[in-house]
Amino acid sequence: MKPILSFSDTRSKEFPDVPTVKEVAGDSFPVIYRFRAFYIKEGVPADRVKYLEWAFGEAWKSESFQTFLSDKSVLDDSYRNVEGGLKLIQTMIDVYTPIYKKLGFIK
């Protein structure tokens, strides 16, 4: 199989000739991300949040995890720290809310 379109906002380094949805459809079709995240409850002390952010960042960069990502064909460097993760989640809320309203899933 060969990819023909990327739903990311940037071209993949693995498939640089594959256009993004924004290049093909402009702003008429939203960029859609599938993501996984670790969550911590509100009120966790800041030093522990910082430590967890560091630990997950180090794990992400490890050779074994990068090999795992490569073996699973994860195509972009998508690690995000706390701030980046919150920004991504808010972006997805902003993207999906109007779509869900139009479809009648939410009011």
Rosetta constraint file for C-alpha pairs under 8 A:
AtomPair CA 3 CA 15 HARMONIC 7.89 0.50
AtomPair CA 3 CA 18 HARMONIC 6.82 0.50
AtomPair CA 4 CA 18 HARMONIC 5.73 0.50
AtomPair CA 4 CA 19 HARMONIC 7.24 0.50
AtomPair CA 5 CA 18 HARMONIC 5.73 0.50
AtomPair CA 5 CA 19 HARMONIC 5.50 0.50
AtomPair CA 5 CA 20 HARMONIC 5.70 0.50
AtomPair CA 5 CA 21 HARMONIC 6.36 0.50
AtomPair CA 6 CA 11 HARMONIC 7.00 0.50
AtomPair CA 6 CA 12 HARMONIC 7.76 0.50
AtomPair CA 6 CA 18 HARMONIC 6.63 0.50
AtomPair CA 6 CA 19 HARMONIC 6.13 0.50
AtomPair CA 6 CA 20 HARMONIC 4.50 0.50
AtomPair CA 6 CA 21 HARMONIC 5.91 0.50
AtomPair CA 7 CA 20 HARMONIC 5.92 0.50
AtomPair CA 7 CA 21 HARMONIC 5.39 0.50
AtomPair CA 7 CA 31 HARMONIC 5.62 0.50
AtomPair CA 7 CA 32 HARMONIC 5.85 0.50
AtomPair CA 7 CA 33 HARMONIC 7.26 0.50
AtomPair CA 8 CA 20 HARMONIC 6.26 0.50
AtomPair CA 8 CA 21 HARMONIC 7.21 0.50
AtomPair CA 8 CA 31 HARMONIC 5.80 0.50
AtomPair CA 8 CA 32 HARMONIC 6.64 0.50
AtomPair CA 8 CA 33 HARMONIC 6.73 0.50
AtomPair CA 9 CA 20 HARMONIC 6.27 0.50
AtomPair CA 9 CA 21 HARMONIC 7.40 0.50
AtomPair CA 9 CA 22 HARMONIC 6.74 0.50
AtomPair CA 9 CA 31 HARMONIC 6.05 0.50
AtomPair CA 10 CA 20 HARMONIC 6.43 0.50
AtomPair CA 11 CA 15 HARMONIC 7.18 0.50
AtomPair CA 11 CA 16 HARMONIC 5.71 0.50
AtomPair CA 11 CA 17 HARMONIC 7.77 0.50
AtomPair CA 11 CA 18 HARMONIC 6.75 0.50
AtomPair CA 11 CA 19 HARMONIC 6.44 0.50
AtomPair CA 11 CA 20 HARMONIC 6.07 0.50
AtomPair CA 12 CA 16 HARMONIC 5.44 0.50
AtomPair CA 12 CA 18 HARMONIC 7.58 0.50
AtomPair CA 12 CA 75 HARMONIC 6.32 0.50
AtomPair CA 12 CA 76 HARMONIC 6.21 0.50
AtomPair CA 13 CA 75 HARMONIC 7.52 0.50
AtomPair CA 13 CA 76 HARMONIC 7.29 0.50
AtomPair CA 14 CA 75 HARMONIC 6.50 0.50
AtomPair CA 19 CA 23 HARMONIC 6.14 0.50
AtomPair CA 19 CA 24 HARMONIC 6.95 0.50
AtomPair CA 20 CA 24 HARMONIC 6.54 0.50
AtomPair CA 21 CA 25 HARMONIC 5.74 0.50
AtomPair CA 21 CA 26 HARMONIC 7.14 0.50
AtomPair CA 21 CA 29 HARMONIC 7.06 0.50
AtomPair CA 21 CA 30 HARMONIC 7.85 0.50
AtomPair CA 21 CA 31 HARMONIC 6.89 0.50
AtomPair CA 22 CA 26 HARMONIC 4.36 0.50
AtomPair CA 22 CA 27 HARMONIC 6.08 0.50
AtomPair CA 22 CA 29 HARMONIC 7.00 0.50
AtomPair CA 22 CA 30 HARMONIC 7.54 0.50
AtomPair CA 22 CA 31 HARMONIC 7.14 0.50
AtomPair CA 25 CA 29 HARMONIC 6.00 0.50
AtomPair CA 30 CA 95 HARMONIC 6.54 0.50
AtomPair CA 31 CA 95 HARMONIC 7.97 0.50
AtomPair CA 32 CA 92 HARMONIC 7.42 0.50
AtomPair CA 32 CA 95 HARMONIC 7.90 0.50
AtomPair CA 33 CA 92 HARMONIC 7.49 0.50
AtomPair CA 37 CA 85 HARMONIC 7.83 0.50
AtomPair CA 40 CA 44 HARMONIC 7.27 0.50
AtomPair CA 44 CA 48 HARMONIC 6.78 0.50
AtomPair CA 44 CA 49 HARMONIC 6.73 0.50
AtomPair CA 45 CA 49 HARMONIC 6.51 0.50
AtomPair CA 46 CA 50 HARMONIC 6.11 0.50
AtomPair CA 47 CA 51 HARMONIC 6.17 0.50
AtomPair CA 48 CA 52 HARMONIC 6.13 0.50
AtomPair CA 49 CA 53 HARMONIC 6.11 0.50
AtomPair CA 50 CA 54 HARMONIC 6.20 0.50
AtomPair CA 51 CA 55 HARMONIC 6.09 0.50
AtomPair CA 52 CA 56 HARMONIC 6.07 0.50
AtomPair CA 53 CA 57 HARMONIC 6.11 0.50
AtomPair CA 53 CA 81 HARMONIC 6.23 0.50
AtomPair CA 53 CA 82 HARMONIC 6.83 0.50
AtomPair CA 54 CA 58 HARMONIC 6.17 0.50
AtomPair CA 55 CA 59 HARMONIC 6.15 0.50
AtomPair CA 56 CA 60 HARMONIC 6.04 0.50
AtomPair CA 57 CA 61 HARMONIC 6.36 0.50
AtomPair CA 57 CA 79 HARMONIC 7.47 0.50
AtomPair CA 57 CA 81 HARMONIC 7.47 0.50
AtomPair CA 58 CA 62 HARMONIC 6.27 0.50
AtomPair CA 59 CA 65 HARMONIC 6.90 0.50
AtomPair CA 60 CA 65 HARMONIC 6.04 0.50
AtomPair CA 60 CA 66 HARMONIC 6.99 0.50
AtomPair CA 60 CA 79 HARMONIC 7.08 0.50
AtomPair CA 61 CA 65 HARMONIC 6.99 0.50
AtomPair CA 61 CA 66 HARMONIC 6.61 0.50
AtomPair CA 62 CA 66 HARMONIC 6.23 0.50
AtomPair CA 63 CA 67 HARMONIC 6.10 0.50
AtomPair CA 64 CA 68 HARMONIC 6.23 0.50
AtomPair CA 65 CA 69 HARMONIC 6.18 0.50
AtomPair CA 66 CA 70 HARMONIC 6.15 0.50
AtomPair CA 67 CA 71 HARMONIC 6.04 0.50
AtomPair CA 68 CA 72 HARMONIC 6.19 0.50
AtomPair CA 69 CA 73 HARMONIC 6.10 0.50
AtomPair CA 69 CA 74 HARMONIC 5.16 0.50
AtomPair CA 70 CA 74 HARMONIC 5.99 0.50
AtomPair CA 70 CA 75 HARMONIC 7.66 0.50
AtomPair CA 80 CA 84 HARMONIC 4.97 0.50
AtomPair CA 80 CA 85 HARMONIC 5.37 0.50
AtomPair CA 81 CA 85 HARMONIC 5.90 0.50
AtomPair CA 82 CA 86 HARMONIC 6.18 0.50
AtomPair CA 83 CA 87 HARMONIC 6.26 0.50
AtomPair CA 84 CA 88 HARMONIC 6.19 0.50
AtomPair CA 85 CA 89 HARMONIC 6.21 0.50
AtomPair CA 86 CA 90 HARMONIC 6.19 0.50
AtomPair CA 87 CA 91 HARMONIC 6.15 0.50
AtomPair CA 88 CA 92 HARMONIC 6.25 0.50
AtomPair CA 89 CA 93 HARMONIC 6.28 0.50
AtomPair CA 90 CA 94 HARMONIC 6.17 0.50
AtomPair CA 91 CA 95 HARMONIC 6.15 0.50
AtomPair CA 92 CA 96 HARMONIC 5.94 0.50
AtomPair CA 93 CA 97 HARMONIC 5.76 0.50
AtomPair CA 94 CA 98 HARMONIC 7.35 0.50
AtomPair CA 95 CA 99 HARMONIC 7.13 0.50
AtomPair CA 96 CA 100 HARMONIC 5.95 0.50
AtomPair CA 97 CA 101 HARMONIC 6.10 0.50
AtomPair CA 97 CA 106 HARMONIC 7.83 0.50
AtomPair CA 98 CA 102 HARMONIC 6.10 0.50
AtomPair CA 99 CA 103 HARMONIC 6.24 0.50
AtomPair CA 100 CA 104 HARMONIC 6.08 0.50
AtomPair CA 100 CA 105 HARMONIC 5.07 0.50
AtomPair CA 100 CA 106 HARMONIC 5.81 0.50
AtomPair CA 101 CA 105 HARMONIC 5.85 0.50
AtomPair CA 101 CA 106 HARMONIC 4.99 0.50
AtomPair CA 101 CA 107 HARMONIC 5.70 0.50
